[in-house]
Amino acid sequence: MKIYHVSKTTDLKFIEPRISTHSKPWVYAINNLTTALIFGAQKDDFDFILGINKKGQTVLEETYPNAFEIIYKEKACSIYELENSGFCEDKTSWKAEIVSENKTKVIRETKINDLKSVLENEIKKGNLVLNKFENTKEYKTKVSKHITDRLIRFNILDKEIRPSIQEHFGEIIKQLQKIRSGDYLT
């Protein structure tokens, strides 16, 4: 099984464990190259809904118009194939993600100059499904549920909110803050 880590940093020989979302020092990796490529540009759960469908394809759904273009156009990164340094599954809530507590040796690096073009090629090959933002009630409901889940689950409302999140989801944030204010309790 091949293990991949994608980074904007080039020429790495080892990947060091770092504290991230889960507050533990881990090397994060994925064993699906297409899914790993999604992480080649700075993005988060507020830009896309990311998943794997029943056919095993990576599915990327925009949470706002033109997110794919904005996030990936002309972005460079390196794909690192890694040695297995004790990677474990089921340590995070996302099934596709694997982690290791150990410094991990790089086996191979592939540099990418335009990540959007590479991802578009993955779409053509049938490895990636891109659902562009739709201005329909059904699609916007799905996005709203996803965003409210992330705002609450990651305690975003109790932190300084990034301008890009505020820009795209300001009304949802305002409504959740009002609900949490206690004004609706009798």
C-alpha positions in Angstrom: 0.0 0.0 0.0 1.4 3.4 -1.0 1.1 6.2 1.6 1.0 9.9 0.5 1.5 13.2 2.2 1.1 16.5 0.2 2.7 19.8 1.2 3.5 23.2 -0.2 7.0 22.7 1.1 9.4 21.1 -1.4 12.5 18.9 -1.0 11.6 17.3 2.3 13.5 14.1 3.2 11.4 13.3 6.3 8.0 14.3 7.5 7.9 15.3 11.2 4.9 14.8 13.5 3.1 18.1 14.0 0.2 19.1 16.2 -2.8 19.9 14.1 -6.6 19.6 14.3 -6.6 16.7 16.7 -4.1 18.3 19.2 -1.7 15.3 18.9 1.7 15.3 17.2 1.1 13.1 14.1 2.2 12.7 10.5 -1.0 12.9 8.5 -1.2 10.8 5.3 -3.7 9.2 2.9 -3.3 6.0 0.9 -5.4 7.3 -2.0 -3.4 9.6 -4.3 -6.4 11.5 -5.7 -7.7 12.3 -2.2 -4.2 13.3 -1.1 -4.0 15.8 -3.9 -6.9 17.7 -2.5 -4.6 18.8 0.4 -2.0 20.3 -1.9 -3.4 23.8 -1.4 -4.5 25.6 1.7 -8.2 24.6 2.2 -10.4 23.5 5.0 -13.9 22.1 5.8 -15.4 25.5 5.0 -14.3 25.4 1.3 -15.5 21.9 0.4 -17.4 18.9 1.6 -15.0 16.1 1.0 -15.8 12.4 0.9 -15.4 9.1 -0.8 -18.4 7.6 -2.7 -19.5 3.9 -3.0 -17.4 3.6 -6.2 -14.3 4.6 -4.3 -14.1 8.0 -6.1 -13.0 11.1 -4.2 -15.9 13.6 -4.1 -15.3 17.3 -3.7 -18.4 19.6 -3.3 -18.0 23.3 -3.3 -19.5 25.2 -0.3 -19.5 28.5 -2.2 -19.3 29.5 -5.9 -16.0 29.0 -7.7 -14.3 27.5 -4.6 -12.4 24.9 -6.8 -11.0 27.7 -9.0 -10.1 30.0 -6.1 -8.4 27.3 -4.0 -6.5 25.3 -6.6 -5.7 27.5 -9.6 -1.9 27.9 -10.2 -1.1 26.4 -6.8 2.2 24.4 -6.5 2.8 21.5 -4.1 4.8 18.3 -3.7 3.4 14.8 -3.3 5.4 12.7 -1.0 5.3 8.9 -1.1 6.2 7.8 2.4 7.7 4.8 4.1 5.3 3.1 6.5 6.4 4.3 9.9 3.6 2.8 11.9 0.6 4.5 10.3 -2.8 3.7 11.9 -6.3 4.0 10.7 -9.4 5.0 12.8 -7.5 7.6 14.9 -9.4 10.5 13.5 -13.1 10.9 12.6 -12.3 10.7 8.8 -11.9 7.1 7.6 -9.5 8.1 4.7 -7.0 9.7 7.0 -4.1 7.7 8.5 -1.6 8.9 11.1 1.7 8.1 12.6 3.4 9.3 15.7 6.8 8.8 14.2 9.1 10.8 12.0 8.6 9.4 8.5 11.0 8.9 5.7 10.2 10.2 2.2 10.5 7.6 -0.5 9.7 9.8 -3.5 8.7 13.4 -4.2 6.7 14.6 -7.2 6.4 18.3 -7.7 3.3 19.9 -9.1 3.1 23.4 -10.6 -0.6 23.8 -11.3 -2.7 21.7 -8.9 -6.0 22.7 -10.6 -4.8 21.1 -13.9 -3.8 17.9 -12.1 -7.1 17.7 -10.3 -9.0 18.3 -13.6 -7.0 15.4 -15.1 -8.2 13.2 -12.1 -11.8 14.3 -13.0 -11.3 13.2 -16.6 -9.8 9.8 -15.4 -12.9 9.3 -13.2 -10.9 9.4 -9.9 -12.4 12.6 -8.7 -16.0 13.9 -8.8 -16.4 17.7 -8.5 -19.8 19.0 -7.6 -19.8 22.7 -8.3 -21.9 25.0 -6.0 -25.5 24.9 -7.0 -27.9 27.8 -6.2 -30.7 25.3 -5.3 -32.5 24.9 -2.0 -31.4 21.2 -1.8 -27.7 22.0 -2.3 -27.7 25.1 -0.1 -29.4 23.0 2.7 -26.6 20.4 2.5 -23.9 23.1 2.6 -25.7 24.9 5.6 -25.8 21.6 7.5 -22.1 21.0 6.9 -21.1 24.5 7.8 -23.1 24.6 11.0 -21.7 21.2 12.0 -18.2 22.4 11.5 -18.7 25.8 13.3 -20.1 24.0 16.3 -17.9 20.8 16.3 -14.6 22.8 16.0 -15.7 25.6 18.4 -15.2 28.2 15.7 -17.8 30.5 17.3 -15.7 30.8 20.4 -12.6 31.8 18.4 -11.6 34.7 16.2 -13.3 33.8 12.9 -11.2 34.0 9.7 -12.4 36.7 7.3 -13.0 34.1 4.5 -15.3 32.1 6.7 -17.1 35.3 7.8 -17.4 36.4 4.1 -19.0 33.2 2.9 -21.0 32.2 6.0 -21.6 35.4 7.9 -25.3 35.1 8.2 -25.1 31.5 9.5 -22.5 32.7 12.1 -24.7 35.6 13.2 -27.7 33.4 13.6 -25.8 30.7 15.6 -24.3 33.4 17.8 -27.8 34.8 18.5 -29.1 31.3 19.3 -26.2 30.8 21.7 -26.7 34.1 23.4 -29.4 32.9 25.7 -32.0 35.4 24.3 -34.4 32.6 23.3 -34.5 31.0 26.8 -37.5 31.8 29.0 
